[in-house]
Amino acid sequence: MKFASVSLLFFAAAFCDARSIVRRAGSDDITAFLQKQVPFSVSRMSAHINAEGAVVAGAAAPVATANDPYQYFWVRDGGLTMAALADQYASTKDASIPPKFDAFFAWTQKTQKNAAASSPGWFTEKQAWTKYSIGGASDGMPYQQWMSPQYDGPALRASAFMKYAAATGNAATYYNANDATSVIKCDLDAIVRSVSSNDGYEPWEEVVGNHFFDHIAQYRALTDGAAFVAALGDSAGSSAYSAAAQTVKGELDAFWNANLGLIQASLNAHNGGQNQGAGAKCTAGVFIDVSTILGIIHGSDDTVFPATDPRVQATFYALITAFADGAYKPPTVLSNWALNTKDTTFNGLPMNPAVGRYPEDIYDGTNYQYSNSKGAGFWFLATNAMAETLYKAVAQYDRAGSIVINSINAPFWTFIGLTNPTAQTITKGSQQFDQAQALLLDNADRFLRRTSKYVDPQGYMSEQFNGDTGAQMSTQDLAWSYASVVSANLA
């Protein structure tokens, strides 16, 4: 296998570009929105990469950084931001991106080295620290007074570097089979060591247990990693990563709960923090959470939990019912998600419901206790993930050549707008297939239309927007929010 073949492996999805998708769906407003928002989002992601190469999760100049609690480097947020930049570089060859990746490479070497020298104490995988300090004497050191371990970080960071290496043809800089400290090998080996760990936090750093997002991110990094290193002649490494990927794959089906009709975000979990909403989630035991959908867009492939899987679509629909219809309502409610019922159009065009993290959530960007929280808001990155899931489904159905509807995903197809979605297989080339694809595209656009309504006029995006008014809230300038727009655009 030549290295060029690896490039094709990583960027096959880029041939289905959301910028053309929205035109095919006839959503001229979304095309216009993306033409403005994507370049701005790329510029903001770059602005979040500081001189040392750290991806600062929270506000970056010219947005005020004083009192911003997100002035740290999160491995997960950094990996997802750099993956979006890698995809953007592969698509556009934007010359502003390579210097940022060079800086991030140096930062990664520094933080991986510091992690390797650390003594976590309460967990064993040293690369599983959640976040790192920025600036001062502790620059690049693990921030120990936080919720660790998190096992998604090494996977997402490895995926970002593999994408960029494939786009630049410069794999040797990032992977050396004989050097355990080379950045990709360091992260892939960390995944292998922790592949069966079940003591980590989920992406929200609130719940300890076994998490779908972590596992599917690991699966994708290991699967791509096996092909990546095989192309470089490392057959032993490829075999090890492939075997570990199969181990993870074997654990994923357990997250599907047929009785609940959804993929649970966590198993054998308990509240590991102070968010009382997360405690309510653990008490309810349903674990309906948008992190599952985030796992689909960042970790699945055409064979393992693709966006076309009826189980994924059932979970997608369950999230809609949670945030639009009040399903899964907890005993104590601080957010009524009224925006979804009173604000349904933008410029006369329909919007789909906005989505938050999970229905029990009460984190408002500062507070997480019932006594002082103003209520959780919707998240830009969550709403954009819903759009990206549908864009991915269109591409995957096109490759598969058929759409399968059954009792599991029929409610999803009713929501999408398909007439009489009874159990059937719809084949490519039929009028019904084309209709179903057009409906998916239109619904994806409706989620981005929701985002387009609440972004700042210049394009700035906070973490959340208020569930009643739509006003932006929490940290004012979140790197992951921008990455979610770029990722959806290139789905």
C-alpha positions as CSV (number, residue, x, y, z in Angstrom):
1,M,0.0,0.0,0.0
2,K,1.4,3.4,-0.9
3,F,1.1,6.4,1.4
4,A,-1.2,8.0,-1.2
5,S,-3.7,5.2,-0.5
6,V,-3.8,6.3,3.1
7,S,-4.8,9.8,2.0
8,L,-7.7,8.3,0.1
9,L,-8.7,6.3,3.2
10,F,-8.8,9.5,5.3
11,F,-10.4,11.8,2.9
12,A,-13.0,9.8,1.0
13,A,-15.7,11.6,3.0
14,A,-14.4,14.9,1.8
15,F,-15.7,14.2,-1.7
16,C,-19.2,14.7,-0.3
17,D,-18.8,18.4,0.7
18,A,-21.6,20.0,2.6
19,R,-21.0,23.2,0.7
20,S,-22.4,21.4,-2.4
21,I,-24.9,19.4,-0.3
22,V,-26.7,22.6,0.8
23,R,-27.0,23.8,-2.8
24,R,-28.4,20.4,-3.9
25,A,-30.9,20.8,-1.1
26,G,-31.8,24.2,-2.4
27,S,-30.9,26.0,0.9
28,D,-29.3,29.1,-0.5
29,D,-29.3,30.7,2.9
30,I,-27.2,27.9,4.4
31,T,-24.8,28.1,1.5
32,A,-24.4,31.8,2.2
33,F,-24.0,31.2,5.9
34,L,-21.2,28.6,5.4
35,Q,-19.4,30.8,2.9
36,K,-19.1,33.4,5.6
37,Q,-19.0,31.3,8.8
38,V,-16.4,28.7,7.7
39,P,-13.6,31.1,6.9
40,F,-14.3,33.0,10.1
41,S,-14.4,29.7,12.1
42,V,-11.0,28.7,10.7
43,S,-9.6,32.1,11.6
44,R,-10.9,31.7,15.2
45,M,-9.6,28.2,15.6
46,S,-6.2,29.5,14.5
47,A,-6.5,32.4,17.0
48,H,-7.0,29.9,19.8
49,I,-3.6,28.3,19.1
50,N,-1.2,30.3,21.2
51,A,2.5,30.9,20.6
52,E,3.5,27.7,22.3
53,G,1.1,25.7,20.2
54,A,-1.6,25.0,22.8
55,V,-5.2,25.1,21.6
56,V,-6.8,27.3,24.2
57,A,-10.3,26.0,24.7
58,G,-11.9,29.3,25.8
59,A,-11.7,32.9,24.7
60,A,-8.9,34.2,22.6
61,A,-8.1,37.8,21.6
62,P,-9.7,40.0,20.7
63,V,-12.4,38.4,23.0
64,A,-11.7,39.2,26.6
65,T,-10.0,36.4,28.4
66,A,-10.2,37.7,32.0
67,N,-12.3,35.5,34.2
68,D,-12.7,32.9,31.4
69,P,-12.6,29.5,33.2
70,Y,-11.5,27.7,30.0
71,Q,-8.0,29.1,29.7
72,Y,-6.5,25.7,29.5
73,F,-5.6,23.1,26.9
74,W,-8.0,20.2,26.9
75,V,-6.6,17.2,24.9
76,R,-10.1,16.3,23.6
77,D,-11.0,19.9,22.5
78,G,-7.5,20.3,21.0
79,G,-7.7,17.1,19.1
80,L,-11.1,17.9,17.6
81,T,-10.0,21.5,16.7
82,M,-6.9,20.3,15.0
83,A,-8.7,17.5,13.2
84,A,-11.1,20.1,11.7
85,L,-8.1,22.2,10.6
86,A,-6.5,19.1,9.1
87,D,-9.6,18.4,7.1
88,Q,-9.8,22.0,6.1
89,Y,-6.2,21.9,4.9
90,A,-6.8,18.7,2.9
91,S,-9.8,20.4,1.3
92,T,-8.4,23.9,0.6
93,K,-4.5,23.8,1.2
94,D,-5.0,26.9,3.3
95,A,-1.4,28.2,3.8
96,S,-2.2,29.6,7.2
97,I,-2.7,26.2,8.7
98,P,0.7,24.4,8.5
99,P,2.4,26.9,10.9
100,K,-0.3,26.3,13.4
101,F,0.2,22.5,13.1
102,D,3.9,22.9,13.5
103,A,3.3,24.8,16.8
104,F,0.8,22.2,17.9
105,F,3.3,19.5,17.2
106,A,5.8,21.1,19.5
107,W,3.2,21.5,22.2
108,T,2.1,17.9,21.9
109,Q,5.7,16.7,22.2
110,K,6.0,18.8,25.4
111,T,2.8,17.7,27.0
112,Q,3.2,14.0,26.1
113,K,6.7,14.2,27.7
114,N,5.3,15.8,30.8
115,A,2.5,13.3,31.1
116,A,5.0,10.4,30.7
117,A,7.0,11.8,33.7
118,S,3.8,12.3,35.8
119,S,2.5,10.2,38.7
120,P,-1.3,10.2,38.5
121,G,-1.8,8.0,41.5
122,W,-5.5,7.2,41.0
123,F,-5.2,5.9,37.4
124,T,-2.5,4.2,35.5
125,E,-2.4,5.5,31.9
126,K,-0.3,8.6,32.1
127,Q,-1.5,10.0,28.7
128,A,-5.1,10.1,30.0
129,W,-4.8,13.5,31.7
130,T,-7.8,15.6,30.8
131,K,-6.2,19.1,30.5
132,Y,-3.0,21.0,30.9
133,S,-2.0,24.4,32.3
134,I,-1.1,27.2,30.0
135,G,1.5,29.9,30.9
136,G,3.7,30.4,33.8
137,A,5.9,27.8,35.6
138,S,3.3,25.1,35.0
139,D,2.9,25.6,31.3
140,G,2.3,22.3,29.6
141,M,1.9,20.4,32.9
142,P,-1.1,18.2,33.6
143,Y,-3.7,20.0,35.6
144,Q,-4.2,17.5,38.4
145,Q,-7.1,19.2,40.2
146,W,-9.5,18.2,37.5
147,M,-11.5,15.2,36.3
148,S,-9.1,12.6,35.0
149,P,-8.6,10.2,33.5
150,Q,-10.3,10.7,30.1
151,Y,-9.5,8.1,27.4
152,D,-10.8,9.9,24.4
153,G,-8.0,12.5,24.3
154,P,-5.2,10.4,22.9
155,A,-7.5,8.9,20.3
156,L,-8.7,12.2,19.0
157,R,-5.3,13.8,19.0
158,A,-3.8,10.8,17.1
159,S,-6.6,11.0,14.5
160,A,-5.8,14.7,14.0
161,F,-2.2,14.1,13.4
162,M,-2.9,11.1,11.1
163,K,-5.3,13.3,9.0
164,Y,-2.7,16.1,8.7
165,A,0.1,13.6,7.9
166,A,-2.0,12.1,5.2
167,A,-2.8,15.6,3.8
168,T,0.8,16.7,3.8
169,G,2.5,13.4,2.9
170,N,4.8,13.9,5.9
171,A,4.1,10.9,8.0
172,A,7.6,10.3,9.2
173,T,7.6,13.5,11.2
174,Y,4.7,12.2,13.4
175,Y,5.2,8.5,13.5
176,N,8.3,6.4,14.0
177,A,7.9,2.7,14.8
178,N,11.2,2.7,16.7
179,D,10.5,5.7,18.8
180,A,7.8,5.4,21.4
181,T,7.8,9.2,21.9
182,S,6.8,10.0,18.3
183,V,3.4,11.7,18.7
184,I,1.2,9.4,16.9
185,K,2.8,6.2,18.2
186,C,2.7,7.7,21.8
187,D,-1.1,8.2,21.5
188,L,-1.9,4.9,19.7
189,D,0.1,2.9,22.3
190,A,-1.7,4.8,25.1
191,I,-5.0,3.6,23.6
192,V,-3.8,0.0,23.4
193,R,-2.8,0.2,27.1
194,S,-6.2,1.6,28.2
195,V,-8.6,0.0,25.8
196,S,-10.4,-2.0,28.5
197,S,-10.3,0.7,31.2
198,N,-13.7,1.7,32.6
199,D,-12.8,4.3,35.2
200,G,-12.7,7.4,32.9
201,Y,-14.8,10.5,32.6
202,E,-17.1,11.2,29.6
203,P,-16.6,14.3,27.4
204,W,-18.4,16.5,30.0
205,E,-16.1,15.5,32.8
206,E,-18.9,14.7,35.2
207,V,-19.6,11.0,35.1
208,V,-17.2,8.1,35.7
209,G,-17.7,4.8,34.0
210,N,-17.7,3.1,30.6
211,H,-18.5,5.6,27.8
212,F,-19.6,5.1,24.2
213,F,-17.8,8.3,23.0
214,D,-14.5,7.2,24.4
215,H,-14.7,3.7,22.9
216,I,-15.8,4.7,19.4
217,A,-13.1,7.4,19.3
218,Q,-10.6,4.8,20.2
219,Y,-12.0,2.4,17.6
220,R,-11.6,4.9,14.8
221,A,-8.1,5.9,15.8
222,L,-6.9,2.3,16.1
223,T,-8.6,1.3,12.8
224,D,-7.1,4.2,10.9
225,G,-3.8,3.8,12.8
226,A,-3.5,0.2,11.7
227,A,-3.8,1.2,8.1
228,F,-1.6,4.2,8.6
229,V,1.4,2.4,10.1
230,A,1.0,-0.5,7.7
231,A,1.5,1.9,4.8
232,L,4.8,2.9,6.6
233,G,5.9,-0.7,6.8
234,D,5.2,-1.2,10.5
235,S,3.4,-4.6,10.3
236,A,3.9,-5.3,14.0
237,G,2.3,-2.0,15.0
238,S,-0.5,-2.5,12.5
239,S,-1.3,-5.9,13.9
240,A,-1.3,-4.6,17.5
241,Y,-3.6,-1.6,16.7
242,S,-5.9,-3.8,14.6
243,A,-6.3,-6.3,17.4
244,A,-7.0,-3.6,19.9
245,A,-9.6,-2.0,17.5
246,Q,-11.4,-5.4,17.4
247,T,-11.5,-5.5,21.2
248,V,-13.1,-2.1,21.3
249,K,-15.5,-3.0,18.5
250,G,-16.7,-5.9,20.5
251,E,-17.6,-3.7,23.4
252,L,-19.7,-1.1,21.5
253,D,-22.8,-3.2,20.9
254,A,-23.4,-3.3,24.7
255,F,-24.3,0.4,24.7
256,W,-27.4,-0.3,22.6
257,N,-30.4,-0.7,24.9
258,A,-33.3,-2.3,23.0
259,N,-35.7,-1.7,25.8
260,L,-35.0,2.0,25.9
261,G,-34.6,2.2,22.1
262,L,-31.4,4.2,22.2
263,I,-27.6,4.0,22.5
264,Q,-26.7,4.8,26.1
265,A,-23.9,7.2,26.5
266,S,-22.5,5.5,29.7
267,L,-22.6,2.1,31.4
268,N,-21.9,1.2,35.0
269,A,-21.5,4.9,35.7
270,H,-21.8,7.2,38.7
271,N,-21.5,10.9,39.2
272,G,-17.9,11.8,39.5
273,G,-18.2,15.6,40.0
274,Q,-20.4,18.3,41.5
275,N,-23.0,18.8,38.7
276,Q,-26.3,17.9,40.3
277,G,-27.8,17.5,36.9
278,A,-25.3,14.8,36.1
279,G,-26.3,13.2,39.4
280,A,-29.9,13.2,38.2
281,K,-28.8,11.6,35.0
282,C,-27.1,8.8,36.8
283,T,-30.1,8.3,39.0
284,A,-32.4,8.1,36.0
285,G,-30.1,5.5,34.4
286,V,-31.2,6.2,30.8
287,F,-28.0,8.1,29.8
288,I,-29.5,9.8,26.8
289,D,-26.7,12.2,25.8
290,V,-25.5,14.1,22.7
291,S,-22.0,12.7,23.3
292,T,-23.3,9.5,21.6
293,I,-24.0,11.5,18.4
294,L,-20.6,13.2,18.8
295,G,-19.1,9.8,18.9
296,I,-20.9,8.8,15.7
297,I,-19.5,11.8,13.7
298,H,-16.0,11.5,15.1
299,G,-15.5,7.8,15.6
300,S,-17.8,5.7,13.4
301,D,-17.2,4.4,9.9
302,D,-19.3,2.8,7.2
303,T,-19.5,-0.5,9.1
304,V,-19.5,0.2,12.8
305,F,-22.3,2.4,14.0
306,P,-22.6,4.5,10.8
307,A,-25.0,7.4,10.7
308,T,-27.3,5.1,8.7
309,D,-27.5,2.5,11.5
310,P,-31.1,2.3,12.7
311,R,-29.8,2.3,16.3
312,V,-28.0,5.6,15.7
313,Q,-31.2,7.1,14.1
314,A,-33.3,6.0,17.0
315,T,-30.9,7.7,19.4
316,F,-30.9,10.8,17.2
317,Y,-34.7,10.9,17.4
318,A,-34.7,10.3,21.1
319,L,-32.6,13.4,21.5
320,I,-35.1,15.4,19.5
321,T,-37.9,14.3,21.7
322,A,-35.9,15.2,24.8
323,F,-35.2,18.8,23.7
324,A,-38.3,19.5,21.7
325,D,-41.0,17.5,23.4
326,G,-39.9,17.3,27.0
327,A,-39.3,13.6,27.0
328,Y,-37.0,12.2,29.7
329,K,-37.8,15.2,31.9
330,P,-36.0,15.0,35.3
331,P,-37.7,15.6,38.6
332,T,-36.1,19.0,39.0
333,V,-36.3,21.2,35.9
334,L,-34.3,24.4,35.4
335,S,-34.4,24.5,31.6
336,N,-37.7,24.2,29.8
337,W,-36.1,24.4,26.3
338,A,-39.0,26.8,25.3
339,L,-36.9,28.2,22.4
340,N,-37.6,25.1,20.4
341,T,-41.4,25.6,20.5
342,K,-41.7,29.4,20.2
343,D,-38.9,30.0,17.7
344,T,-39.2,27.6,14.7
345,T,-38.3,29.7,11.7
346,F,-35.6,32.0,10.5
347,N,-36.2,34.5,7.7
348,G,-39.4,32.5,7.0
349,L,-37.6,29.2,6.6
350,P,-38.0,26.2,9.0
351,M,-35.5,25.4,11.7
352,N,-35.0,22.1,13.5
353,P,-34.8,21.9,17.3
354,A,-31.6,23.0,19.0
355,V,-29.9,20.4,21.2
356,G,-28.1,20.5,24.5
357,R,-25.9,17.9,26.2
358,Y,-28.6,15.9,28.1
359,P,-32.1,16.6,29.4
360,E,-31.0,16.6,33.1
361,D,-28.2,19.1,32.6
362,I,-28.1,22.3,34.7
363,Y,-24.6,23.6,33.9
364,D,-25.0,27.2,32.8
365,G,-21.4,27.9,32.1
366,T,-20.6,28.8,35.7
367,N,-22.9,27.0,38.1
368,Y,-24.0,23.4,38.4
369,Q,-26.0,23.3,41.6
370,Y,-29.8,23.6,41.7
371,S,-29.5,26.4,44.2
372,N,-27.6,28.8,41.9
373,S,-27.8,27.6,38.3
374,K,-29.8,29.6,35.8
375,G,-30.3,26.5,33.8
376,A,-28.3,24.8,31.0
377,G,-28.6,26.1,27.5
378,F,-28.4,24.6,24.1
379,W,-24.9,23.9,22.7
380,F,-23.7,25.1,19.3
381,L,-21.5,22.0,18.9
382,A,-24.4,19.7,19.8
383,T,-26.8,21.3,17.3
384,N,-24.1,21.2,14.6
385,A,-23.4,17.6,15.3
386,M,-27.0,16.8,14.5
387,A,-26.6,18.4,11.1
388,E,-23.3,16.6,10.5
389,T,-24.9,13.2,11.3
390,L,-27.5,13.7,8.6
391,Y,-24.9,14.9,6.1
392,K,-22.9,11.8,6.8
393,A,-25.9,9.6,6.4
394,V,-26.5,11.0,2.9
395,A,-23.0,10.1,1.8
396,Q,-23.2,6.7,3.4
397,Y,-26.5,5.8,1.9
398,D,-25.1,6.9,-1.5
399,R,-22.2,4.5,-1.1
400,A,-24.4,1.7,0.3
401,G,-27.0,2.0,-2.4
402,S,-30.0,1.4,-0.2
403,I,-31.9,2.7,2.8
404,V,-33.3,0.3,5.3
405,I,-36.3,1.3,7.4
406,N,-37.5,-0.9,10.2
407,S,-39.4,-0.6,13.5
408,I,-36.3,0.8,15.3
409,N,-35.8,3.8,13.0
410,A,-39.3,4.4,11.7
411,P,-40.0,7.3,14.1
412,F,-36.7,9.0,12.9
413,W,-38.0,8.8,9.3
414,T,-41.3,10.3,10.4
415,F,-39.4,13.2,11.9
416,I,-37.4,13.6,8.7
417,G,-40.7,13.8,6.8
418,L,-40.8,10.6,4.8
419,T,-44.4,9.6,3.9
420,N,-45.5,6.3,5.5
421,P,-42.1,5.0,6.6
422,T,-43.1,1.4,7.0
423,A,-40.5,-1.4,7.1
424,Q,-38.8,-1.5,3.7
425,T,-35.6,-1.3,1.8
426,I,-35.4,1.7,-0.6
427,T,-32.9,1.2,-3.4
428,K,-30.7,3.8,-5.0
429,G,-32.1,5.0,-8.4
430,S,-35.7,5.0,-7.2
431,Q,-37.7,8.2,-6.8
432,Q,-38.3,7.4,-3.1
433,F,-34.5,7.1,-2.5
434,D,-33.9,10.5,-4.0
435,Q,-36.8,11.9,-2.0
436,A,-35.4,10.4,1.3
437,Q,-31.9,11.8,0.5
438,A,-33.3,15.3,-0.2
439,L,-35.2,15.2,3.1
440,L,-32.1,14.3,5.0
441,L,-30.2,17.2,3.4
442,D,-33.0,19.6,4.1
443,N,-33.2,18.5,7.7
444,A,-29.4,18.9,8.1
445,D,-29.7,22.4,6.8
446,R,-32.5,23.2,9.3
447,F,-30.1,22.4,12.2
448,L,-27.5,24.7,10.7
449,R,-30.2,27.3,10.2
450,R,-30.8,27.2,13.9
451,T,-27.1,27.9,14.5
452,S,-27.0,30.7,11.9
453,K,-29.8,32.5,13.8
454,Y,-27.9,32.7,17.1
455,V,-24.3,33.2,16.1
456,D,-22.9,36.7,16.7
457,P,-23.3,39.0,13.6
458,Q,-19.5,38.8,13.2
459,G,-19.6,35.0,13.6
460,Y,-18.4,34.6,17.2
461,M,-19.8,31.5,18.9
462,S,-20.0,30.9,22.6
463,E,-20.4,27.5,24.2
464,Q,-24.1,27.7,24.8
465,F,-27.2,29.7,23.9
466,N,-30.1,30.3,26.2
467,G,-32.9,27.7,26.1
468,D,-35.5,30.4,26.4
469,T,-34.2,33.5,24.6
470,G,-31.4,32.2,22.3
471,A,-28.9,34.7,23.8
472,Q,-25.3,33.4,23.8
473,M,-24.1,32.2,27.3
474,S,-21.1,30.5,29.0
475,T,-17.6,31.1,27.6
476,Q,-17.9,33.6,24.9
477,D,-15.6,32.2,22.3
478,L,-15.3,28.4,22.3
479,A,-12.8,26.7,19.9
480,W,-14.9,23.5,19.7
481,S,-17.9,25.5,18.6
482,Y,-16.0,26.7,15.5
483,A,-14.6,23.3,14.9
484,S,-18.1,21.9,14.8
485,V,-19.1,24.2,11.9
486,V,-16.0,23.3,9.8
487,S,-16.5,19.6,10.5
488,A,-20.2,19.8,9.5
489,N,-19.3,21.7,6.3
490,L,-16.8,19.0,5.3
491,A,-18.9,16.0,6.3
